[in-house]
Amino acid sequence: MRVTIYEQPLNERIRSFLRLEYLFRRCDKFMVGKTAWDSRTAIETLIEINNLVGRSDLKTEILKELERHTKSLTSLFENPKVDHKRLDHVLLALDALSGKIFSDNQPFGYELKQNEFISPIRQRASVPGGTCEMDLPGFHYWLQKPDEERMELITGWFSCFETLRQAIELILRLIRDSTVPKLEFAEKGFFQRSLEAKNPGQLLRIGLPVDTLYYPEISAGKHRFSVRFLRQTDELSRPAQVDNDLEFEISYCTI
């Protein structure tokens, strides 16, 4: 059975990681496109990534998260049921990424921030329609260059985020794989649980069959989380809470 997953971060660090993951995937889609619109969207996505990583000390946050996972996984060596070969592989990957990030003295995306071609596009990107031809004739000129030339340049610019991307992907994979989903019931479309203060969670994941006629709206605080299941009857009406009991999958990821 195909399942649609809805995720809710339980802290700001994971929220930033999920947004970056989304932007990396969006860039993947348009970076290999051959039209001028593909290249335009890829560059605008790169600018969004650069803006996001520049808002906080993301490098320190990543290093803390990699260290936390290293400590957590190292403790599993005492468990005879653990696949030690696989565990070694993951720990080596964590160590390699920590080493790369720690040894680089520049912040993530430093090269892109110094790029004189990207700079005027970044300045105009926050204005609605600000990157159109009349405002950025140089960008319009560049978009007429051969497909392969544009794609090669964009791939090179994206490479400054490669280590960050690898770290984000590994961290989120470890978090998502840290538990298995279990079935729960929402009474009249509503579900609520308390959060454990001694074992703070990282991520909530709700799974529903792809053909389900409703979706979850997740709200989480420090002490509890709640899920309301909403039905959208049409695009002109406001969604309404489901009024019947229903079953769903939930994963409470704590690692």
Sequence and secondary structure as in RCSB ss.txt:
>XXXX:A:sequence
MRVTIYEQPLNERIRSFLRLEYLFRRCDKFMVGKTAWDSRTAIETLIEINNLVGRSDLKTEILKELERHTKSLTS
LFENPKVDHKRLDHVLLALDALSGKIFSDNQPFGYELKQNEFISPIRQRASVPGGTCEMDLPGFHYWLQKPDEER
MELITGWFSCFETLRQAIELILRLIRDSTVPKLEFAEKGFFQRSLEAKNPGQLLRIGLPVDTLYYPEISAGKHRF
SVRFLRQTDELSRPAQVDNDLEFEISYCTI
>XXXX:A:secstr
  EEEEEEESSHHHHHHHHHHHHHHHHHHHHT  SHHHHHHHHHHHHHHHHHHTTTTHHHHHHHHHHHHHHHHHG
GGG TTS HHHHHHHHHHHHHHHHHHHH  S TTHHHHT TTHHHHHHHHTSTTTTSTTT HHHHHHTTS HHHH
HHHHHHHHGGGHHHHHHHHHHHHHHHTTS  EEEEEBTTEEEEE  SSS  SEEEEEEETT S EEEEEE SSEE
EEEEEE   TTS  EE  S EEEEEEEE  
